[in-house]
């Protein structure tokens, strides 16, 4: 017998109003993230992003590792960097410790 706990409606409403479940973009809403043996597969791990951060969302993925290591999947989310300031064509900073080296001017 499988017993599934039902979360309180207030919790589900809070999640829906303030977060995005990025795992829903995968193959289905029921993408298994936990496996034990050949018969037990369930979704018990999620990735939620705040709505502010969700605009930087690119992709999510689930990867299963060797079952001898863990029965949980490795969850991954890819976000794009959203820089507030344009740094121009590039930004480079030298470590001042290297300027004391005699070889530094020759290498530059």
Secondary structure by P-SEA (a helix, b strand, c coil): cbbbbbccaaaaaaaaaccccccccccccccccccccccccccccccccccccccccccccccccccccccccbbbbbbccccccccccccccccccccccccccccc
